[in-house]
């Protein structure tokens, strides 16, 4: 499965008056395409802080002290705010616990929905043009390298790449023309439906003016691929023209209403027609300008154009491109193989005692250059570990030496303030201020950050070597062609204010807002809590993101509405192929929606696995405690509260953070943090109870009874199916 997000060794702290609070301690997880990952834990466990770091919206006193967050070849820990602006809300969207805090109370919800669409569209189109051109130039360069840069081959490669570029441009023009007409039809349908709705609700309308406007716009929707200029739509147009001539004041006749409904139905049918294959048509029309494509049925035309493109150009282009991809891949793999030993040496260098600034900086710069040179840039799916290595390593090295220098200054500051404070107290004077605690850079943590960056890349390279046998240049080339198609489509995907409104109304309908035409012009205070949360979800989806982060989205809602919102998120995830991170303190909430679950406690992930593994085979005592405190309609047994409170993370415990609240704790739990023990390839837990020498301890009876009930219910449901 394709990874959409990777969080590696993330460490986040907050400056407080009492000292440095370590909120997130060495957290790592992956999010795959199309899955829901639930992060579960009590308040203060670090789950929301982790996801605010992913969004780049940590509080001002927050510090990311180590780790990496990878998305699409970028480390979100280190990118600029300008780069983050391109991702936040566009590629990664977030829904918060209180919907009212996410909405502008003095702006109509329609405006809030369309704003994001309009702002992001222009930037997305510019970016698509750059990505298309740069990737095609790189493909051309590697084609030349395969042919040994021989003059005849270079000329042929240039011609082929130019042909590809030319017909893609032709395709985008056809697509743009289609989109303009399609948008006109979409906008007209929305306005006609709005008008009919207002008439039905007996609202005041300027009927003559509105219908005249509709008549004018009908011609703009007429084309072979959208609304066919046939007798049906011309009859509607003629009947509307005749109808408004006899219209008295603003009284809309039944016959006019019937014609407008007919117009809406024609437009609806047009908007759901088969879309032409513009990519194939670009080449087909370029080579056959005399063919009247508008006279050929779309389904037949698509097949005809596709077959022509494959036979006349694409098969050969893919064959040549595959050779270029193999060349690029082989060059990259050879450089990676050579770098593996250097990475081992660098890890030993940083591990072995004191390091010298000049030597460490030069080593980091040398490695960064070689890694950058080893990246296979014809890979469509970026390996974020490689792309972010240079900035991550150089930042970690410079941060380490800056931290050492900071410690000297901080020690002097603390000593000076302490001496001043003590002197005043000794003189018997009233002192109404405290000495600010020392903020000391952790040298061991600094080295650990550097080493983890090196180890992550080494692990990535070793995986590439192991998977070398699975490399397929044809598959990679086909993926590259799909990439070119996507960028070409994004290039012509223009959104106008009217189009944005049409799509906003569809979004409101999609998230279950009744009467979206009226609701579009209302303010947030006019909605219930559940409706407001649906609006927030619609806004989050407006830019069609890859990843949706849901931060306790149902906590402020009653149980019935909770279930509806969860069902809605599940439905949207499947329909839009979203990757979802769902944050909650209630394990029961995610039972029917999570694919995988990560259980967090005191800033650490203590157990992770598939939903079935967490519910049917939990291994960490904290997971048992969460299950024991989860309400269950099938039993009257008293729920077990988790005793005690979470530890103070200004002074993190030496051993297992849950030990003081864990009645199954072993002596070693108070002395040493447990590693993650593997239960299965998909299931891990950080508890000494999984050590081979640990005593055998069963989960509490309330948990085992619940598991048995769930198994029986599952068997019954399967039997019914």
Secondary structure by P-SEA (a helix, b strand, c coil): ccccbbbcbbbbbbbcccccccccccccccccccbbbbbbbccccaaaaaaaaaaccccccccccbbbbbccccccccccaaaaaacccccbbbbcccccccccccccaaaaaaaaaaaaaaaaaaaaaaaaaaaaaaaaaaaaaaacccaaaaaaaaaaaaaaaaaaaaaaaaaaaaaaaaaaaaaaaaaaaaaaaaaaaccccaaaaaaaaaaaacccccccccccccaaaaaaaaaaaaaaaacccccccaaaaaaaaaaaaaaaaaaaccccaaaaaaaaaaaccccccccccaaaaaaaaaaaaaaccaaaaaaaaaaaaaaaaaaaaaaaaaaaaaaaaaaaaaacccccaaaaaaaaaaaaaaaaaacccccccccccccaaaaaaaaaaaaaaaaaaaaaaaaaaaaaaaaaaaaaaaacccccccccccccccaaaaaaaaaaaaaaaaaaaaaaaaacccccaaaaaaaaaaaaaaaaaaaaccccaaaaaaaaaaaaaaacccccccccccccccccaaaaaaaaaaaaacccccbbbbccccccccaaaaaaaaaaaaaaaaaabbbbbbbbcccccccccccbbbbbccccccccccaaaaacccccaaaaaaaaacccccccccccccccccccccccccccccccccccccccccccccccccccccccccccccccccccccccaaaaaaaaaaaaaaaaaaaac
